[in-house]
Every structure is written in structure tokens, then in C-alpha cells.
């Protein structure tokens, strides 16, 4: 969760950005990167700054089923392209069903796993590992962490670096 203090049902995107950063200018490079990747309307319908508590609970189950990436893609599409509020249990349930997460809709509607997720988030805060930007990438169990969308050329350099490290080991 980027901001655990986000209102439970999310917040209006522009109002949140004005309050937290003075505006949403920080998204221009993100939107431009999306357009470079062929997404003509990248982030065009981003209406809500989400509280991802319920999405994260269901994502833990999806990861265990090997569906974490699929669920993440669906949630991002719903949030950024379709303008849906992924803070809401009903939206998360629909995403879980679309992703094929077994028992995902029931999980989204319940509070199952809530205490465990909150404890995990609290531990991340205490350990200094809290995610503060999305996307955030962690390589080698957190040995290397970087955030933000990366261009293809940058990914190539990163992957070549780690491949060289493996060759040296």
C-alpha cells in the first residue's frame, strides 16, 4: 500500500494529488511512457486514488494460486483505464472473478486475512521496507529495489547487470 492513510473507499484522484503533492504533474512522465508503449489513452480514466487494502488481501490469495500478475493487470485496467474504484470490495470481487481466483469474490466480501495483512504492513513500516511508489520492483529478495515505470532500454540494462552478476558468482 502506498498510502495506508487513504480513506477506506478511496479518494477523488485530483483532490488527493493536490492535497498530497500540490497537483498531479508527477504523472506526466507516467502517462507519456504509456503512450510510447502504444497506449493511446494511458491512465485516461484514473478517477480515484485507491485504498488497496481489499485488493491486497485478494492479491495474496491470487499469488498463492499463481494468478497474482493476472489479477494485478485487471485491477490496474479497472482503475486507470475503466475509471472504476478498486477500493470497493465489489470491484475487487469482480476483478478476482475475471482473473479466475478461486474463492476470490468471497474473500473480497469478507474480512478474512485483514488482520494478517495489517500486521504485514505494520512490519513493513517498522522494517523500512514500505512501498512508497508504484510500481516498485525488488530483485534478489530486496537487495535491489527501484520504483517507477522503466523504459525497455532501462530494463535491458538492469537485466544485463543481474545476468552478469550471476555469471560472476
Long-range contacts (C-beta under 8 A, 24 or more apart in sequence): 1-51, 1-52, 1-53, 1-56, 1-121, 1-131, 2-52, 2-131, 2-132, 2-133, 2-134, 3-49, 4-51, 4-53, 4-121, 6-49, 6-50, 6-51, 6-87, 7-51, 7-87, 8-51, 8-53, 8-87, 9-51, 9-85, 9-87, 9-88, 10-48, 10-49, 10-50, 10-51, 10-85, 10-86, 10-87, 10-88, 11-48, 11-49, 12-47, 12-48, 12-49, 13-46, 13-47, 13-48, 13-49, 16-49, 17-49, 29-149, 30-148, 30-149, 33-149, 33-151, 34-149, 36-151, 41-81, 42-80, 43-80, 43-81, 44-80, 44-81, 45-80, 45-81, 45-82, 45-83, 46-79, 46-80, 46-83, 47-83, 47-85, 48-79, 48-83, 48-84, 48-85, 48-86, 48-87, 50-79, 50-85, 50-86, 50-87, 51-87, 52-86, 52-87, 53-87, 53-114, 53-117, 54-87, 54-88, 54-89, 54-92, 54-108, 55-86, 55-87, 55-92, 55-95, 56-117, 57-107, 57-108, 57-112, 57-113, 57-114, 57-117, 58-92, 58-93, 58-95, 58-96, 58-101, 58-104, 58-107, 58-108, 60-113, 60-117, 61-101, 61-102, 61-103, 61-104, 61-107, 61-113, 62-96, 62-99, 62-101, 62-104, 65-101, 65-102, 67-99, 67-100, 67-101, 70-99, 70-100, 71-95, 71-96, 71-99, 71-101, 71-104, 74-98, 74-99
